């Protein structure tokens, strides 16, 4: 994976492009140029059509090595272990805050789960090409396993509902397409599809994922009502954002760096892991918080603040990674 492409200037320019797309979605939502609930339709289009097509396209069009797949398995494990460690690191702070249980749940959830699809995939595609998206897919598997189980549990534990209801979301179109892609590779059927229109069709549909993802984030931010209505907690949201964007990925990155120096991990695995952990708070956390009775307004604030701060923090994290590798 071409880590040399990950210089701060390149990342900054790519993030600016993504933020322009976010701004388009935000303006279209705020001015109601697009009708209400367009974001819901766009989200479903991405998660059920364009993202599965993107996954299939990458699995069919690129020749990944056995080592790439080994790294992918490691990324799943790293995602699960890292997110659980972040949860343990976050617990002490939530216990000394004066937040309600519903707000504490959101703080914990957003400290763990970032925008590893809608924000990360377009950025990694631009920086690293197909291999970046390939590795991001594996990290996302580990992320989703926890998000739709433990994350849902966090969102609903104050009113005794959540965990079991999230299990059904794990078996989604993206995971199914990911498994199909793995099967096609392992059985050698991928080569038989290479001369058909299937890869080209999947690639055409999949390319819509990046711009639609950014526009969706803008629509979510535009639809967030009552942002910072409770001014007493704005400091808490800021702290959560800095923890999500800088403190947690730096702490986990230090542990992963030790593994790299020992030869247990590749630099690519470390880079993808740290950058994924440094993504802004996930937009799905807002929907989950609303569905399970947590403080969804605070969740919207968390997405808004962390996404804005990411324009500075992501290039900084990239600089730190290149500095230590």
Secondary structure, DSSP 8 states (H G I E B T S, - for coil): --GGG--HHHHHHHHHHHHHHHHHHHHHHHTTSS-TTHHHHHHHHIIIIIHHHHHHHHHHH----HHHHHHHHHHHHHHHHHHHHHHHHHHHHHHHS---HHHHHHHHHHHH-B-TTTTHHHHHHHHHTHHHHHHHHHHHHHHHHHIIIIIHHHHHGGGT--HHHHHHHHS-HHHHHHHHHHHHHHHTHHHHHTTSSHHHHHHHHHTHHHHHHHHHHHHHHHT-TTTT-SGGGHHHHHHHHHIIIIIHHHHHHHHHHHHHHTTSS-HHHHHHHHHHHTS-B-THHHHHHHHTTS-HHHHHHHHHHHHHHHHHHHHHHHHHHHHH-
